[in-house]
């Protein structure tokens, strides 16, 4: 994982905490990367290049169509419920 350099902060931790983190750290992993991994924070730039532009556009189209169908279904159910209440 390559992280954007956004500055840094120094923190003080106990020797025991440092040793525990060191044991969890993967080879070639920075402590920043370890902390992101342990806190489930990822960098969106890590996703760069995992699919082609065409694949991305296809996924976007499918999402739009799915959202449209969901909205239509919610509208039908709402109309049905309103008719039954009246």
NORFENMO-V646292 format. One record per pair of residues at least 12 apart in sequence whose ideal C-beta (glycine too) atoms are under 10 Angstrom apart, sorted by the first residue. I is the first residue (numbers start at 1). J is the second residue. Records with the same first field share a line. If there is no record, write none. Layout:
# NORFENMO-V646292
I=J, J
This chain:
# NORFENMO-V646292
1=29, 30, 32, 33, 36, 37, 42, 43, 45, 46
2=30, 33, 43, 45, 46, 48
3=30, 32, 33, 36, 43, 45, 46
4=43, 45
5=32
8=32
11=31, 35
13=31
18=31
21=34, 35, 38
22=34
24=37, 38
25=37, 38
